[in-house]
Every structure is written in structure tokens, then in C-alpha cells.
Amino acid sequence: MVGTVGKKANRPGQGAFSEKTLVKFMKEHLSKDYPNPRREGCPPKLTLERLAKQPQQVDPSVAFHVFHCSPCYKECRRLVAHLKAKTRGSRTR
């Protein structure tokens, strides 16, 4: 079972989740609830890099795997964050 995010859990009848709360919940869920300690079925790092840079150019099965494998999800998030930081850095020059 997945834990709640934040101080209060929204329950039916209490209103909708905010987008921020939902995104936080999904990141937490995908980061923890799909352990794969043996890294079974994981794509190579180059494929994850390609997914981060050009997701439309990667087979959909790779994205499916990433959303069902916490280690790959965390690696892909790290790669995307690195790309965003790199892009921001090049715009400030």
C-alpha cells in the first residue's frame, strides 16, 4: 500500500488533489514502490539518456519499463534534471 503525501490525505468528498500534490505523490510512488535490486530487464544507460533527451525517439516499451522500475525511474529523473540545468546554464551565458 502506498503512503499518503503531505500532512492530510484527500479522501473522496474532500475535494480534488492539487496538481502539485498529485505530482509529488507520483514521484514518491515511482521512486520507491517498484524496487528492482537485480535490475532485471533494465535498458542500457544510453537508452535512458535518449529517453531523457528525445522521448519520442525511444520505443514506448522503455518508458513503460521506467514507470515500473524505481532504479530506472530515478536515473531518468536525474538525467532530465541534469539536462534542464545544462539548458538553463547555457541560456544565462
PyMOL CGO cylinders between C-alpha atoms (Angstrom):
from pymol import cmd
from pymol.cgo import CYLINDER

trace = [
    CYLINDER, 0.00, 0.00, 0.00, 1.24, 3.47, -0.84, 0.3, 1, 1, 1, 1, 1, 1,
    CYLINDER, 1.24, 3.47, -0.84, 1.56, 6.05, 1.95, 0.3, 1, 1, 1, 1, 1, 1,
    CYLINDER, 1.56, 6.05, 1.95, -0.05, 9.46, 1.84, 0.3, 1, 1, 1, 1, 1, 1,
    CYLINDER, -0.05, 9.46, 1.84, 1.73, 12.57, 0.74, 0.3, 1, 1, 1, 1, 1, 1,
    CYLINDER, 1.73, 12.57, 0.74, 1.67, 15.68, 2.87, 0.3, 1, 1, 1, 1, 1, 1,
    CYLINDER, 1.67, 15.68, 2.87, 0.02, 16.25, 6.22, 0.3, 1, 1, 1, 1, 1, 1,
    CYLINDER, 0.02, 16.25, 6.22, -3.55, 15.40, 5.22, 0.3, 1, 1, 1, 1, 1, 1,
    CYLINDER, -3.55, 15.40, 5.22, -4.75, 12.81, 2.78, 0.3, 1, 1, 1, 1, 1, 1,
    CYLINDER, -4.75, 12.81, 2.78, -7.55, 13.85, 0.46, 0.3, 1, 1, 1, 1, 1, 1,
    CYLINDER, -7.55, 13.85, 0.46, -10.41, 11.45, 0.70, 0.3, 1, 1, 1, 1, 1, 1,
    CYLINDER, -10.41, 11.45, 0.70, -13.48, 11.18, -1.51, 0.3, 1, 1, 1, 1, 1, 1,
    CYLINDER, -13.48, 11.18, -1.51, -15.76, 14.08, -0.75, 0.3, 1, 1, 1, 1, 1, 1,
    CYLINDER, -15.76, 14.08, -0.75, -12.92, 16.32, 0.50, 0.3, 1, 1, 1, 1, 1, 1,
    CYLINDER, -12.92, 16.32, 0.50, -12.16, 17.89, -2.88, 0.3, 1, 1, 1, 1, 1, 1,
    CYLINDER, -12.16, 17.89, -2.88, -9.67, 17.05, -5.57, 0.3, 1, 1, 1, 1, 1, 1,
    CYLINDER, -9.67, 17.05, -5.57, -5.93, 16.64, -5.18, 0.3, 1, 1, 1, 1, 1, 1,
    CYLINDER, -5.93, 16.64, -5.18, -3.95, 19.65, -6.28, 0.3, 1, 1, 1, 1, 1, 1,
    CYLINDER, -3.95, 19.65, -6.28, -1.68, 19.08, -9.26, 0.3, 1, 1, 1, 1, 1, 1,
    CYLINDER, -1.68, 19.08, -9.26, 1.36, 19.70, -7.04, 0.3, 1, 1, 1, 1, 1, 1,
    CYLINDER, 1.36, 19.70, -7.04, 0.20, 17.06, -4.53, 0.3, 1, 1, 1, 1, 1, 1,
    CYLINDER, 0.20, 17.06, -4.53, -0.52, 14.55, -7.27, 0.3, 1, 1, 1, 1, 1, 1,
    CYLINDER, -0.52, 14.55, -7.27, 2.90, 15.05, -8.92, 0.3, 1, 1, 1, 1, 1, 1,
    CYLINDER, 2.90, 15.05, -8.92, 4.64, 14.71, -5.55, 0.3, 1, 1, 1, 1, 1, 1,
    CYLINDER, 4.64, 14.71, -5.55, 2.71, 11.51, -4.83, 0.3, 1, 1, 1, 1, 1, 1,
    CYLINDER, 2.71, 11.51, -4.83, 3.57, 10.04, -8.25, 0.3, 1, 1, 1, 1, 1, 1,
    CYLINDER, 3.57, 10.04, -8.25, 7.28, 10.87, -7.91, 0.3, 1, 1, 1, 1, 1, 1,
    CYLINDER, 7.28, 10.87, -7.91, 7.36, 9.27, -4.47, 0.3, 1, 1, 1, 1, 1, 1,
    CYLINDER, 7.36, 9.27, -4.47, 5.41, 6.22, -5.63, 0.3, 1, 1, 1, 1, 1, 1,
    CYLINDER, 5.41, 6.22, -5.63, 7.52, 5.62, -8.74, 0.3, 1, 1, 1, 1, 1, 1,
    CYLINDER, 7.52, 5.62, -8.74, 10.75, 6.19, -6.79, 0.3, 1, 1, 1, 1, 1, 1,
    CYLINDER, 10.75, 6.19, -6.79, 10.01, 3.64, -4.08, 0.3, 1, 1, 1, 1, 1, 1,
    CYLINDER, 10.01, 3.64, -4.08, 7.27, 1.19, -4.93, 0.3, 1, 1, 1, 1, 1, 1,
    CYLINDER, 7.27, 1.19, -4.93, 8.91, -0.64, -7.84, 0.3, 1, 1, 1, 1, 1, 1,
    CYLINDER, 8.91, -0.64, -7.84, 12.19, -1.98, -6.47, 0.3, 1, 1, 1, 1, 1, 1,
    CYLINDER, 12.19, -1.98, -6.47, 14.33, -3.91, -8.90, 0.3, 1, 1, 1, 1, 1, 1,
    CYLINDER, 14.33, -3.91, -8.90, 17.53, -4.72, -6.98, 0.3, 1, 1, 1, 1, 1, 1,
    CYLINDER, 17.53, -4.72, -6.98, 18.77, -7.11, -9.67, 0.3, 1, 1, 1, 1, 1, 1,
    CYLINDER, 18.77, -7.11, -9.67, 17.98, -4.53, -12.38, 0.3, 1, 1, 1, 1, 1, 1,
    CYLINDER, 17.98, -4.53, -12.38, 16.12, -7.19, -14.36, 0.3, 1, 1, 1, 1, 1, 1,
    CYLINDER, 16.12, -7.19, -14.36, 15.04, -6.02, -17.81, 0.3, 1, 1, 1, 1, 1, 1,
    CYLINDER, 15.04, -6.02, -17.81, 16.65, -2.60, -17.41, 0.3, 1, 1, 1, 1, 1, 1,
    CYLINDER, 16.65, -2.60, -17.41, 17.66, -0.81, -20.61, 0.3, 1, 1, 1, 1, 1, 1,
    CYLINDER, 17.66, -0.81, -20.61, 21.25, 0.39, -21.07, 0.3, 1, 1, 1, 1, 1, 1,
    CYLINDER, 21.25, 0.39, -21.07, 22.16, 3.83, -19.72, 0.3, 1, 1, 1, 1, 1, 1,
    CYLINDER, 22.16, 3.83, -19.72, 22.44, 5.18, -23.29, 0.3, 1, 1, 1, 1, 1, 1,
    CYLINDER, 22.44, 5.18, -23.29, 18.79, 4.28, -23.86, 0.3, 1, 1, 1, 1, 1, 1,
    CYLINDER, 18.79, 4.28, -23.86, 17.75, 6.10, -20.67, 0.3, 1, 1, 1, 1, 1, 1,
    CYLINDER, 17.75, 6.10, -20.67, 19.79, 9.11, -21.82, 0.3, 1, 1, 1, 1, 1, 1,
    CYLINDER, 19.79, 9.11, -21.82, 17.98, 9.05, -25.16, 0.3, 1, 1, 1, 1, 1, 1,
    CYLINDER, 17.98, 9.05, -25.16, 14.65, 8.80, -23.34, 0.3, 1, 1, 1, 1, 1, 1,
    CYLINDER, 14.65, 8.80, -23.34, 15.54, 11.89, -21.29, 0.3, 1, 1, 1, 1, 1, 1,
    CYLINDER, 15.54, 11.89, -21.29, 16.69, 13.87, -24.36, 0.3, 1, 1, 1, 1, 1, 1,
    CYLINDER, 16.69, 13.87, -24.36, 14.29, 12.69, -27.06, 0.3, 1, 1, 1, 1, 1, 1,
    CYLINDER, 14.29, 12.69, -27.06, 11.45, 10.66, -25.56, 0.3, 1, 1, 1, 1, 1, 1,
    CYLINDER, 11.45, 10.66, -25.56, 9.53, 10.48, -28.85, 0.3, 1, 1, 1, 1, 1, 1,
    CYLINDER, 9.53, 10.48, -28.85, 12.50, 8.67, -30.44, 0.3, 1, 1, 1, 1, 1, 1,
    CYLINDER, 12.50, 8.67, -30.44, 12.53, 5.78, -27.93, 0.3, 1, 1, 1, 1, 1, 1,
    CYLINDER, 12.53, 5.78, -27.93, 10.41, 2.65, -28.09, 0.3, 1, 1, 1, 1, 1, 1,
    CYLINDER, 10.41, 2.65, -28.09, 7.37, 3.01, -25.79, 0.3, 1, 1, 1, 1, 1, 1,
    CYLINDER, 7.37, 3.01, -25.79, 8.38, -0.20, -24.01, 0.3, 1, 1, 1, 1, 1, 1,
    CYLINDER, 8.38, -0.20, -24.01, 11.33, 1.70, -22.50, 0.3, 1, 1, 1, 1, 1, 1,
    CYLINDER, 11.33, 1.70, -22.50, 9.01, 4.31, -20.96, 0.3, 1, 1, 1, 1, 1, 1,
    CYLINDER, 9.01, 4.31, -20.96, 6.76, 1.51, -19.71, 0.3, 1, 1, 1, 1, 1, 1,
    CYLINDER, 6.76, 1.51, -19.71, 9.77, -0.12, -18.03, 0.3, 1, 1, 1, 1, 1, 1,
    CYLINDER, 9.77, -0.12, -18.03, 10.88, 3.17, -16.46, 0.3, 1, 1, 1, 1, 1, 1,
    CYLINDER, 10.88, 3.17, -16.46, 7.44, 3.61, -14.87, 0.3, 1, 1, 1, 1, 1, 1,
    CYLINDER, 7.44, 3.61, -14.87, 7.66, 0.09, -13.41, 0.3, 1, 1, 1, 1, 1, 1,
    CYLINDER, 7.66, 0.09, -13.41, 11.27, 0.14, -12.19, 0.3, 1, 1, 1, 1, 1, 1,
    CYLINDER, 11.27, 0.14, -12.19, 12.24, 2.55, -9.42, 0.3, 1, 1, 1, 1, 1, 1,
    CYLINDER, 12.24, 2.55, -9.42, 16.00, 2.48, -10.16, 0.3, 1, 1, 1, 1, 1, 1,
    CYLINDER, 16.00, 2.48, -10.16, 15.42, 3.35, -13.83, 0.3, 1, 1, 1, 1, 1, 1,
    CYLINDER, 15.42, 3.35, -13.83, 12.82, 5.98, -12.92, 0.3, 1, 1, 1, 1, 1, 1,
    CYLINDER, 12.82, 5.98, -12.92, 15.26, 7.67, -10.51, 0.3, 1, 1, 1, 1, 1, 1,
    CYLINDER, 15.26, 7.67, -10.51, 18.06, 7.54, -13.09, 0.3, 1, 1, 1, 1, 1, 1,
    CYLINDER, 18.06, 7.54, -13.09, 15.81, 9.02, -15.77, 0.3, 1, 1, 1, 1, 1, 1,
    CYLINDER, 15.81, 9.02, -15.77, 14.69, 11.81, -13.41, 0.3, 1, 1, 1, 1, 1, 1,
    CYLINDER, 14.69, 11.81, -13.41, 18.34, 12.56, -12.64, 0.3, 1, 1, 1, 1, 1, 1,
    CYLINDER, 18.34, 12.56, -12.64, 19.17, 12.70, -16.34, 0.3, 1, 1, 1, 1, 1, 1,
    CYLINDER, 19.17, 12.70, -16.34, 16.24, 15.03, -17.09, 0.3, 1, 1, 1, 1, 1, 1,
    CYLINDER, 16.24, 15.03, -17.09, 17.21, 17.32, -14.19, 0.3, 1, 1, 1, 1, 1, 1,
    CYLINDER, 17.21, 17.32, -14.19, 20.79, 17.40, -15.47, 0.3, 1, 1, 1, 1, 1, 1,
    CYLINDER, 20.79, 17.40, -15.47, 19.59, 18.32, -18.98, 0.3, 1, 1, 1, 1, 1, 1,
    CYLINDER, 19.59, 18.32, -18.98, 17.35, 21.09, -17.60, 0.3, 1, 1, 1, 1, 1, 1,
    CYLINDER, 17.35, 21.09, -17.60, 20.19, 22.52, -15.52, 0.3, 1, 1, 1, 1, 1, 1,
    CYLINDER, 20.19, 22.52, -15.52, 22.51, 22.36, -18.52, 0.3, 1, 1, 1, 1, 1, 1,
    CYLINDER, 22.51, 22.36, -18.52, 19.94, 24.16, -20.70, 0.3, 1, 1, 1, 1, 1, 1,
    CYLINDER, 19.94, 24.16, -20.70, 19.38, 26.87, -18.06, 0.3, 1, 1, 1, 1, 1, 1,
    CYLINDER, 19.38, 26.87, -18.06, 23.14, 27.32, -17.74, 0.3, 1, 1, 1, 1, 1, 1,
    CYLINDER, 23.14, 27.32, -17.74, 23.62, 27.79, -21.47, 0.3, 1, 1, 1, 1, 1, 1,
    CYLINDER, 23.62, 27.79, -21.47, 20.83, 30.42, -21.58, 0.3, 1, 1, 1, 1, 1, 1,
    CYLINDER, 20.83, 30.42, -21.58, 22.42, 32.56, -18.85, 0.3, 1, 1, 1, 1, 1, 1,
    CYLINDER, 22.42, 32.56, -18.85, 25.71, 32.97, -20.69, 0.3, 1, 1, 1, 1, 1, 1,
]
cmd.load_cgo(trace, "trace")
